[in-house]
Amino acid sequence: MKEQIQNCCKELRLSAALAENAMSMAGATNQEYLLNILKAEMRVLIALKHLMITVLIR
């Protein structure tokens, strides 16, 4: 299952962190589970964006 999720993330150009988060996230419903994963992915992407901006400024 984990390998399939990783392959989907790669194909969709999502972060590897999403695949890792998918294995540890929980939710009371499928929708809540998906929302939790998407929020975690957004946090990863925002952190990467801030890191890239920091590197470019230097």
Buried (B, 14 or more C-beta within 10 A) or exposed (E): EEEEBBEEBEEEEBBEBBBBBBEEBEEEEEEEBEEBBBEBBEEBBEEEEEEEEEEEEE
